[in-house]
Amino acid sequence: MRKYGKMIGVLLLMMLALGVLAGCGSDKPTAQKSRIDEIKQKGKLILATGNYRPFEYHDEKTNKIIGYDIDVAEAVAKKIGVPLEVQEMQFTSLIPTLQNGQADLVIAAMYITDQRREVVDFAEPYMDTGMVLVTMKNKTAINSVNDLAGKVVGVKTGATSEKVAQDIKAKGIDFEIKSYKETVDYLLDMENGRLDASINDLLNQLEYNKTHPDVRIVGDPFTKASLGIAVKKGDKELADVVNAVLKDMKQNGEADKLYKKWLTGEK
């Protein structure tokens, strides 16, 4: 009887052990699907963007959305191995669309700001910009802010250009600040000889200069801002893919080619 009792005890222990192992197996969480696998399964990378030439705008002949940002997004989609779907919308709708999962990423010449960082994540900056001094090519005496003394400078009312002009003037350089409602208005006034110089965003000015070759940019930007590609908060996997694409584009010269193609108009 003692022998049979030991055997029964051993069997009970074995059954208990098997039960515990089976229980562990059933409670094991299923592996979470990769974010990139989700995009591949969906069969497309969805880009939310706006309309801001030369970053994203409609081609006059085909009406297709083209631009610097579109080329970058195409490179990201190619890296993942899916086609790109472009969704154009108002700038204010971009981040909400990303947050609710209707888009995978936002590329729209968007400034990286602390306020935006609170609600979305950004890949590494892909382009820098800032406010610059501009004048006419025949104004050879203006080569720095120090040459603005006694001059008339155009800016946009309530914009960063107006603040930059006020900051320069506060440093002791005496010139007249003339404010306008729209950037194009003071640039045209400058071309017509009613202003000596203007202050404008670098990227906006580069685009303007394509069709106004007598205007020139003087020196480096006064301020610095970075453009970023936004992904949903916590979407590190997609951000890593974007960063890898941006790094490759810088190393292989593609970023420089796109800058010349879309921003400066160089061949």
C-alpha positions as CSV (number, residue, x, y, z in Angstrom):
1,M,0.0,0.0,0.0
2,R,2.9,2.4,0.9
3,K,4.3,1.6,-2.6
4,Y,1.1,2.4,-4.3
5,G,0.7,5.6,-2.2
6,K,4.1,6.9,-3.4
7,M,3.2,6.2,-7.0
8,I,-0.1,8.0,-6.7
9,G,1.7,11.0,-5.1
10,V,4.2,11.1,-7.9
11,L,1.4,11.0,-10.5
12,L,-0.4,13.8,-8.7
13,L,2.7,15.9,-8.7
14,M,3.3,15.3,-12.4
15,M,-0.3,16.2,-13.2
16,L,0.0,19.4,-11.1
17,A,3.2,20.4,-12.9
18,L,1.6,19.8,-16.3
19,G,-1.4,21.9,-15.3
20,V,0.8,24.8,-14.2
21,L,2.8,24.6,-17.4
22,A,-0.4,24.5,-19.5
23,G,-1.7,27.5,-17.5
24,C,1.5,29.5,-18.2
25,G,1.2,28.8,-21.9
26,S,-2.4,29.9,-22.1
27,D,-1.7,33.2,-20.2
28,K,1.2,34.1,-22.4
29,P,0.4,37.4,-24.2
30,T,0.4,37.4,-28.0
31,A,3.2,39.3,-29.7
32,Q,2.3,42.8,-30.6
33,K,2.2,43.5,-34.3
34,S,5.0,45.7,-35.6
35,R,3.9,49.2,-36.6
36,I,5.6,48.8,-40.0
37,D,3.9,45.5,-40.5
38,E,0.6,47.3,-39.8
39,I,1.4,49.7,-42.6
40,K,2.4,46.9,-44.9
41,Q,-0.8,45.0,-44.2
42,K,-2.8,48.2,-44.8
43,G,-1.0,48.4,-48.2
44,K,-0.2,52.1,-48.2
45,L,1.5,54.9,-46.2
46,I,-0.9,57.7,-45.6
47,L,0.5,61.2,-45.7
48,A,-1.4,64.2,-44.3
49,T,-0.2,67.5,-45.9
50,G,-1.2,71.0,-46.8
51,N,-0.6,73.4,-49.7
52,Y,2.5,75.5,-49.4
53,R,4.7,75.9,-52.4
54,P,7.3,74.6,-53.1
55,F,6.9,71.9,-50.4
56,E,3.5,70.6,-51.5
57,Y,1.3,72.1,-54.3
58,H,-0.7,71.1,-57.3
59,D,1.2,70.8,-60.6
60,E,-0.4,73.2,-63.1
61,K,-0.5,70.7,-65.9
62,T,-1.5,67.4,-64.1
63,N,-3.1,68.8,-60.9
64,K,-1.0,66.1,-59.1
65,I,0.4,67.2,-55.7
66,I,4.2,67.6,-56.0
67,G,7.0,69.3,-54.1
68,Y,9.9,68.7,-51.7
69,D,7.8,67.2,-48.9
70,I,6.1,64.8,-51.4
71,D,9.4,63.5,-52.6
72,V,10.6,62.9,-49.0
73,A,7.3,61.0,-48.2
74,E,7.7,58.9,-51.4
75,A,11.2,57.9,-50.2
76,V,9.8,56.8,-46.8
77,A,7.0,54.8,-48.5
78,K,9.6,53.2,-50.8
79,K,11.7,52.2,-47.7
80,I,8.7,50.5,-46.2
81,G,7.7,48.9,-49.5
82,V,4.2,50.4,-50.0
83,P,2.7,53.1,-52.2
84,L,2.1,56.6,-50.9
85,E,-1.4,58.0,-50.4
86,V,-1.5,61.8,-50.1
87,Q,-4.3,63.5,-48.2
88,E,-4.4,67.3,-48.6
89,M,-6.1,69.3,-46.0
90,Q,-6.1,72.6,-44.0
91,F,-3.0,73.1,-41.9
92,T,-5.0,73.2,-38.7
93,S,-6.4,69.7,-39.5
94,L,-3.0,68.0,-39.9
95,I,-2.2,67.1,-36.3
96,P,-5.8,66.0,-35.3
97,T,-5.8,63.7,-38.4
98,L,-2.6,62.2,-37.2
99,Q,-3.8,61.8,-33.7
100,N,-7.0,60.0,-34.6
101,G,-5.1,57.5,-36.8
102,Q,-6.4,58.6,-40.2
103,A,-2.8,59.4,-41.3
104,D,0.6,57.8,-40.6
105,L,2.7,60.9,-40.8
106,V,2.5,64.6,-41.4
107,I,5.0,66.4,-43.7
108,A,3.9,70.0,-44.4
109,A,6.8,72.4,-43.9
110,M,5.8,72.2,-40.2
111,Y,7.9,74.1,-37.6
112,I,9.0,71.9,-34.7
113,T,7.7,73.7,-31.6
114,D,7.4,72.8,-27.9
115,Q,3.6,73.1,-28.1
116,R,3.5,70.6,-31.0
117,R,5.9,68.2,-29.2
118,E,3.3,67.8,-26.5
119,V,0.8,66.2,-28.8
120,V,2.9,64.5,-31.5
121,D,6.4,63.1,-31.9
122,F,8.9,64.4,-34.5
123,A,11.6,62.7,-36.5
124,E,14.9,64.6,-36.7
125,P,14.6,68.0,-38.4
126,Y,14.9,67.8,-42.2
127,M,15.4,71.5,-43.0
128,D,16.3,74.7,-41.2
129,T,14.9,78.2,-41.9
130,G,14.8,81.6,-40.3
131,M,14.3,85.3,-41.0
132,V,16.7,87.0,-43.5
133,L,17.5,90.4,-44.7
134,V,16.7,91.0,-48.4
135,T,17.3,93.9,-50.8
136,M,17.7,94.6,-54.5
137,K,20.8,93.4,-56.3
138,N,21.6,97.0,-57.3
139,K,21.6,98.1,-53.7
140,T,25.3,97.2,-53.3
141,A,25.7,99.4,-50.2
142,I,23.5,97.1,-48.1
143,N,25.6,94.0,-47.0
144,S,24.7,93.7,-43.3
145,V,22.2,95.0,-40.8
146,N,24.8,97.7,-39.9
147,D,24.1,99.2,-43.4
148,L,20.4,99.8,-42.6
149,A,21.1,103.1,-40.7
150,G,18.9,105.7,-42.3
151,K,17.1,103.2,-44.5
152,V,13.4,102.1,-44.8
153,V,12.8,98.4,-44.1
154,G,9.6,96.5,-44.9
155,V,8.1,93.8,-42.6
156,K,4.8,92.0,-42.0
157,T,2.6,93.4,-39.2
158,G,2.5,91.3,-36.1
159,A,4.8,88.7,-37.7
160,T,8.3,87.5,-36.8
161,S,9.8,89.8,-39.4
162,E,8.5,92.8,-37.5
163,K,9.9,91.6,-34.2
164,V,13.3,90.9,-35.8
165,A,13.4,94.5,-37.2
166,Q,12.5,95.9,-33.8
167,D,15.2,93.9,-32.1
168,I,17.8,95.1,-34.6
169,K,16.7,98.7,-34.1
170,A,16.9,98.2,-30.3
171,K,20.6,97.5,-30.7
172,G,21.2,101.1,-31.8
173,I,20.8,100.9,-35.6
174,D,18.5,103.7,-36.5
175,F,16.2,103.0,-39.5
176,E,12.5,103.2,-40.3
177,I,10.3,100.1,-40.0
178,K,7.3,100.1,-42.4
179,S,4.7,97.4,-41.7
180,Y,2.4,95.7,-44.2
181,K,-0.5,93.2,-44.0
182,E,1.0,90.8,-46.5
183,T,4.6,89.8,-47.3
184,V,4.2,90.1,-51.0
185,D,3.1,93.8,-50.6
186,Y,6.3,95.0,-49.0
187,L,8.5,92.9,-51.4
188,L,6.8,94.5,-54.3
189,D,7.2,98.0,-52.7
190,M,10.9,97.2,-52.3
191,E,11.2,96.3,-56.0
192,N,9.4,99.5,-56.9
193,G,12.0,101.6,-55.0
194,R,9.8,102.6,-52.0
195,L,11.8,100.5,-49.6
196,D,15.5,99.9,-49.2
197,A,15.3,96.4,-47.8
198,S,12.9,93.9,-46.3
199,I,12.9,91.0,-43.7
200,N,11.3,87.7,-44.6
201,D,11.4,83.9,-44.0
202,L,14.3,82.3,-45.9
203,L,12.3,79.5,-47.5
204,N,9.5,81.9,-48.6
205,Q,12.1,84.3,-50.0
206,L,13.9,81.5,-52.0
207,E,10.6,80.7,-53.6
208,Y,9.9,84.4,-54.3
209,N,13.4,84.9,-55.8
210,K,12.7,82.3,-58.5
211,T,10.4,84.7,-60.3
212,H,12.0,87.9,-59.1
213,P,15.7,87.5,-60.0
214,D,16.6,91.1,-59.1
215,V,16.1,90.4,-55.4
216,R,19.0,89.1,-53.3
217,I,19.3,87.6,-49.8
218,V,21.9,89.4,-47.5
219,G,23.9,87.2,-45.1
220,D,22.6,84.4,-42.8
221,P,19.3,84.1,-41.1
222,F,18.7,86.2,-37.9
223,T,16.6,83.4,-36.3
224,K,16.5,79.7,-36.6
225,A,13.6,77.3,-36.9
226,S,13.5,73.7,-38.0
227,L,11.0,71.8,-40.1
228,G,10.0,68.4,-38.9
229,I,8.1,65.2,-39.9
230,A,5.4,64.4,-37.3
231,V,4.2,60.9,-36.3
232,K,1.6,59.9,-33.7
233,K,2.8,60.2,-30.1
234,G,4.8,57.1,-29.2
235,D,5.2,55.8,-32.8
236,K,9.0,55.4,-32.4
237,E,9.2,52.6,-35.0
238,L,7.9,54.8,-37.9
239,A,10.0,57.8,-36.6
240,D,13.1,55.5,-36.8
241,V,12.3,54.6,-40.4
242,V,11.9,58.3,-41.3
243,N,15.2,59.1,-39.6
244,A,17.0,56.4,-41.5
245,V,15.6,57.7,-44.8
246,L,16.6,61.3,-44.0
247,K,20.1,60.1,-43.0
248,D,20.4,58.2,-46.3
249,M,19.3,61.2,-48.3
250,K,21.9,63.4,-46.7
251,Q,24.7,60.9,-47.2
252,N,23.9,60.1,-50.8
253,G,23.3,63.7,-51.9
254,E,19.6,63.3,-52.6
255,A,18.7,65.9,-50.0
256,D,20.9,68.5,-51.6
257,K,19.5,67.6,-55.1
258,L,15.9,68.1,-53.8
259,Y,16.9,71.4,-52.1
260,K,18.2,72.7,-55.4
261,K,15.3,71.3,-57.4
262,W,12.5,72.7,-55.2
263,L,13.9,75.6,-53.1
264,T,16.6,77.4,-55.1
265,G,15.6,76.3,-58.7
266,E,19.2,75.3,-59.5
267,K,19.9,72.5,-62.0
